[in-house]
Amino acid sequence: MQVHVSDLRQGYSGRVVLEGLDLELRPGVTGLLGPNGAGKSTLMRTLATVQPPLRGRVALDGVTIEGEKAARHIRRRIGYLPQRFGWDPGMRVRDFVEYAAWMREVPGKLRPSAVARALSQVDLADRKQERMSRLSGGMRQRAGIAWAIVGDPDLVILDEPTVGLDPRQRLQFRRILAELTDTTVLLSTHLIDDVAAACDRVVVLHSGRVLFHGEVAEMADRAADGTAGHTPLERAYMELLPDGEREL
């Protein structure tokens, strides 16, 4: 899915969070970096059609999303995992993921295999009968990832999906991303090494504005000697921040 955002203004409770934002996404994995309060979650909610823009244009595959009818139609092609997601405490893992497949209008005959595949991808096939309320935090997060990818949506939006995952599970998650070859994925994270390992492109957001948008390797090449950070990508990220935020 091609995503085009132009002159986006977005906010809530009278506070403007994003202002004049332009962005383009295409198939592949794009990492979204930025400090707390940069507007990452607000941008993701907007792209997921959860929150309509205050101003500007959001177009998915050339179709401008205007009004609830257009948003409802395109949501079938979007897998969105917010930073905090809810579930029915009595719901079993399989039912939780199947509900997402139903929302995306996966045909009934194909739904069981789609759910089984998503659960297998996140290594929860043996937990499908477990109640969501009894899962550990990491397992629940993996169920959320299955929710986002079931039915092979064209656009997958993941807000801090690796929170609560152990190192092995983070490697599994990177493998899942590598398998989404024809999907447009936007991945918000504070873990720069996940961006380096799993993303083709990266967007750096600060105070509601884009500081960088391009290839991961291009950003790493901008790393300056003497800047805080252990890797070229970390140093390049710190170099993009305002002067007062570069020191550790």
Salt bridges, closest charged atoms under 4 A:
ASP7 OD1 - ARG55 NH2 3.21
GLU19 OE1 - ARG9 NE 2.80
GLU19 OE2 - ARG55 NH2 2.75
GLU24 OE2 - HIS4 ND1 3.45
ASP61 OD2 - ARG77 NH2 2.57
GLU68 OE2 - ARG72 NH1 3.87
GLU68 OE2 - ARG75 NH1 2.84
ASP95 OD1 - ARG94 NE 3.78
GLU105 OE1 - ARG76 NH1 2.94
ASP123 OD2 - ARG168 NH2 3.67
GLU130 OE1 - ARG127 NH1 3.34
GLU130 OE2 - ARG134 NE 3.91
ASP152 OD1 - ARG117 NH1 3.08
ASP154 OD2 - ARG77 NE 2.68
GLU160 OE2 - HIS190 NE2 3.31
GLU179 OE2 - ARG175 NH1 3.21
ASP193 OD2 - ARG170 NH2 3.18
ASP193 OD2 - ARG174 NH2 3.88
ASP194 OD1 - ARG170 NH2 2.91
ASP194 OD1 - ARG174 NH2 2.63
GLU215 OE2 - ARG26 NH2 3.46
GLU218 OE2 - ARG222 NH2 3.70
GLU239 OE2 - ARG246 NH1 3.70
ASP243 OD1 - ARG246 NH1 3.42
GLU245 OE2 - HIS206 NE2 3.02
